[in-house]
């Protein structure tokens, strides 16, 4: 199989110097024909692991490649070919065009929950061929194509078609490769009608025009619920304005990860202004390590009392200091939606911990507070312990592992039961109720 265009038929020269042509029927016929043929094979009892492995080896011989050992080992672990297998992991395996072609004998017989092609050195023809197969056979519900910068135009075109037409694919990971113009356009076109609910685009050089193109499609998307844009050098100016537009016009997103960017205080202002438009949408916002300071908390202060759906806010690794926590104090007391607050490595001392204790004393809903990698010593811990005596919502308090035992006795003394997790967090269990770590 090989790449196709909008007319769903294309001719493409391959390495052997010959042309290979494939024609796809209309999508509804394509899927129904495959399902019918699959059922017939099952009824005929002709699908067995032995047959599939033999067919794959013969295909490898035909295409003059060695059978992939990793693929064979995973095939041998499959217990039922009529249900989706859990995983088909080809990450780190070099898959040239012929290797990709030979895999069709597996894909026509077995479907998977997760297929990983991360770092598989996919070439343009091979990527296009393999992605066409994934569409035709509805091979995966979760696909990882990260770290394949050689997919080329045809590969991205096939990926776009897969995203638009697949009836089962719900998650795509496409990280660690530059989002060049044709890739951004192909992905954005797909997102206009895609059924994807989770999209990972970490470290894809999205800043600037690629983000503009992506947001243009996402403003009209009504399916995507989780978007991960960490490590994209997103700035506090044009990029933050685009993200603000996304939040203004999209009410479907439930989680937005912007960690490890350079949003800064000016970008946070744009995002906070847009959050006021979120009436039924965003529940998780991750802004850790974004060059935000205590000055930016004034923007959050203005919007937090009005947010009705935001449940998780991570501001870790930003230099908020005690002043930033004090700025947020009143708005956090008023807010009734926030369940988890991340403040790790934000420059808080005992003074900031006292402010947090005052917030906890008033809070009826905060369940988790992370204050690791801060200078919270005995005085701050004492304040938190007194707050825990009043608070009945907090389930988990994350503290540094190296906190000395004598400095946390005050914490233990006021809780009916406290457990120290292996990751250094303290979990309180009250009224004989069991709480799972968040």
N, C-alpha and C positions, 0 to 999 in steps of 0.2 A: 504494500500500500504506500501511497505517497501523498504529497500535499495537494490541496484543492483551492479553488478561488470561490468568489461569490456565486458563480454559476454552478459550483459544486462539481465541475469537471475540469481537469487541468492536464497539461502535458509538461513533464519536467525531465530534464536530462539527468541521468545518474552517473555514478563514477565509471561504470562499465562502458560508457559511451553509447548506450542504447536509450530509447525512450520508454518510459513506463507510464501507462495511462490508467486511471481508475475513475469510474463513474459512480456517483452515489445517487440512489433513488431519493424521493422526498423523505423527510425525516420520519414521518409517521409510518411509512412503508418500511423504511430501513429498520426501525426498531422492532416493529411487529414481525417482520420477516425473520429477524434474528431470534426473537423469542420463540417463534414457531419452530424454527429449525433446531433450537436448543432443546425444546421440549421433546421433539421427535427423537433426537439423539439419546436423550435420557430414557425415553420409553423403550428405545431399542437396546438399552443396556450397553451402548457402545462407548460410553464415557467411563474410563477408569484411569487412575493415576499412571498405571503402566503404559496405557495407550498414549496418554498425553506426553509422558517423558520420552517415549519412543518417537512420537511425531516431532517433538522438539529436536531430538538428536538428528533425525533425518533432515529436518529443515536446516540445521546447522551445517550438515554435510553438503546440502544443496547450495548454501550460500558461502561455503568454504570458510567457515569460522568454527572455532572450538566452542563446544557447549559451555555455557557459563556455570561454573561450579556453584556459585552462590545461588543462582536460580534453581539449579537441580536440588540442592540441599533443602531449599524452602518448599519445593514441590513435594518432596518426600514426606514433609511434615503435615501436609494437608490431609484432613480426615474425611472431608465430604466435598465433592466437586459440585454438588447441586446448590450449596449455599456459598455466600461470599466468604472467601478466606480472609484471615485477619490482615495479613501484610505481605507485600511483595517488595522487598528492599533491595534495590540495585544501586544504592548510593555508593559513590566512589569507584564503580565499575566503568571502565571505558567502553562506551557503546557507540561504535561506528555504524554506518548505514546498514551494512550486512547483518551486524549483530541485532540491530533493531528489527530488521525484516524477519529474522529467524524467530523472534519472540512471538510472532503472530500465532503460532501453533499452541502456545500457552494461553494467550489472551482470548482465543476463540472458544476455549473450553473452561477457563476459570476466571471468575470475577473476584475483586478484592475490595476490602474496606479502605486500605491505604496502600498507595504505590509511591515509593520514593526513588527519584532519579537524581537526587542531589549530588552535584559534582560528578556526573556521569560523562562529562566531556562531549555532550551531544553536538553533532554537526547539524547543519541546516536541513539536509535531506533526511537524515536519520530522525531528527526531532519531529519533522513534519509527518513522516511515515508513522512513527510511534503514536503521536497524538491523534492522528486519524483513526488508528486502531482503537485507542481508548474511547473515542466517540462512538465508533461503530459497535463495539462490544460492551459499551457502558462499563468499562473495566474498573473504575475507582470512584469512591465517594469522597476521598481525600487524596490530593495529588501534590507532591513536592517536586518542583523542577528547579529549585534553588541552585545557585553556583554553576549555571550553564550559560556563560556569556556568548557561546558560539552558536546559539539557536538560529540566529539570522532571521531575515524577513519571513521566509516560508514557515519557519518554526513558530514564530509569534502569530502568524496568520492562522495556522492550524490550532494553536492554543486558543485564539479568539473564537474560532468556530466551535471548538469543544465547549468553551464556557457558555456560549449562546445556546447551544443545542442540547447539551447533556441534561438528562432528566434526573440524574442521581448525584452529580458532583456538587458538594456543599462547601468544601474548603480547598483553597489553593495557597500554597507557599511558593513564592517567587522572589526569594531574597538573594542578596549578595551578588547582584549583577546589574550593570547600569541600565536604567530605563531610558534608552535612546528614543528618538522621536517616533519611529515606526512601531516600537514596542509599546510606548505609551498610547499611541493612537489605536493600536489593535486591542489592547486591554480595555481602554475606555469605551470603545465601541461595543465590546462584549458586555461590559457592566451595565449598559442600557437595558438589557433584557435578561442578564444572567440570573440564575437561581442561587448563586453563591451566597452563603451567610457569613463565612469567615475568610478574610484575605490578609495574608502576611506579605508585606513589602519592605521589610527591614533592609537597610543598607543598599538602596537601589538608586542613589543619586537623584532623588525626586525633586530637589529644590529647583524652583523656577518654572519653566515651561511644562515639564512633565507633570508637576503637581497641578498646574492650571488645567491641563488637559484631563487629568484624572478627576478633579473636583467637578468639572463641567458635566461629566457623566454621573458621578455619584449624587449630585443634587437632584437627579431624576430617578435614581435607583430606589427601589422599594423592597429589596430583598436583603441586602447586606446588613449584618448586625454587628460584626466585629471587624475593626480595621486597625492594623498594626503598622506604624510608620516610624519605628525607632531608627536612630542612626542614619538619618537622611539629610543632615545639615540644614534642616528647615530653619529659616531665620525669623526674626521678629518683625519683619516688614511685609514684603509682598507675599511670602509664604503664609504668614499668620493671617493675612487678609483673606487668602484663599481658604484656609481652614475655617475661618469665621463664616465665610459664605456657605461652606459645607454644613456647618451647624445651624445656620439660619434656615436653610431650605430642606435639609434632610432630617426627618423625625423618625427614621427607622433604625439608625445606628444605636446600639446599646453600649458598645465599648470602643474607646478611641485611645490608642497608645501612642503618645508623642515623646516618649522618653529618649534621652541622649541626643537632643537637638539643641538649637540655640534660640529658642522662642523669646527669652528674656522678658523683662517687665512690659515692654511695649507690645510684644506679641500676646502676652497674657491679657492685656487690656482688650485687644481685639477679640480674643476667645471668650472672655467674660461677657462682653457686650452681646456676643452671639448666643451664649448659654441662656440668656433671658428669653430666647425664642424657643427653647426646648421645653415643650409642654408635656409630651408623653414619651420622650426618647431616651437620651443618654443616661446610662446608669454608672458607667465606669470611665474615669478620666485619669490618665497617667501622664504626669508632667515632670517626672523625676529627671534630675540632671539637665536642666534647661536654662541655666544662667539666670534664674529668677532670684530676686532679692526681697528684703522686707518691704520695699517700696511697692512691689507688685501685689502685695496682700490687700492693699486698699481697693483694688479692682475686684478681688474675690469677696472682700467684705461687702461690697455693694450688691453682688448677685446671689450669694449663698442663701440669704433669708428667703429668696423667691423660688429657689429650686425645689421641685417636688419629686423628682425621679432619681437624682444623682445619689448613688449608694456608696461608691468607692472613689476616693480622691487621694492620689499619691503625689506628694510634693517633695519626696526625698531627694537628697543630694543637691538641694538648692540652699543658698546662704540666706535663710529666712531670719535667723537669730531670734532672740527673745522678743524683739520689737515686732517681728512679723506675727508671732503667735498672739501677742497682746492685741494686735490689730484685728485678728480673726476672732477674738474671744466672743464678742457679743453676737456676731453673725452665726457662729457655730452653736451658740446656745439657742438661737431662734430657729435654726434649720431643723427640720424634722425627718429628713430623708436619709442623711448620711449615716452609714453603718460602719465603714472602714476608713481610717485616716492614716496615711503614711507620712511620717515626719522623720525618717531615718537620715542621719548625717545632715542636719539642717542648722547646726550651730547653736542648739538649745543648751542652756545650763539649768541649774536648779531654779532660777527665776522663771524660765519658760515652763519648767515642769509644774511649778506652783500654778501658773495660769492654766495649764492643761488640767490640773486637778480641779480647779474651779469649774472648768467646762464639764468634766466628768460628773461632778457633783450635781450638776443641773441636767445632764443628758439622760434621756429615757430610751435612746435607741442606739448609740454608738456601741458596736460589738468588738471592734478591734482597733488598737492604737499601737503604732510602731514608733518607738523613740530610740532605736538602736543607734550606735555610733554618735552619741551626743554626750556631753559632760553632765549627765544627771547623776549626782552623788546622793549622799545620805539625806540632805535636806529636801531635795526634790522627791526622793523615794518616800520620805515620810508624808509629804503632801499628797502624793498619789495614793498611799495606803489609807489615809483618812478619807479621801474621795471614794475609794473602793468600799469603805464602810457604809457609804450612802448609796452609791451607784448600784443598780441591779441589772444593767444591760451588758456591761463589758464582759466578753468571753475570753479575750486574749490580749495580753499586754506584752509586747516584744521589747526585751531589754538585752543588753550586751551579756554574753556568756561570762565575761571576766569580772562582772560585778561581784565583789567579795560577799561572802555569806553573811557577815555581821551587818552589812549595809542593806540586806533585804529581809532581815528578820522582822522588821516593822511591817513589811508587806505580807508576810506569812501570818503574822499574829492577828490580822483583822479579817482574814479570809477563812471561810469554813473549811475550804480545801484548796490547796494550790499545788500545781504540778509544774515542774521545770522540764520543758521539752528539750530534746537533743539539740535543737537549733537555738537554744538560749531564750526562748519565749516562756513567759509564765501564763499558764492557763488556769483560770478560776472555775471551779465547778461548785454550784450551789444548789440547795434544795434537792439533792440526789438526782439532778439532771445531768446527762452526759452531753458534752459539747465536743464536736469535732474541730480540729484546727482548720482555720480558714485559709 
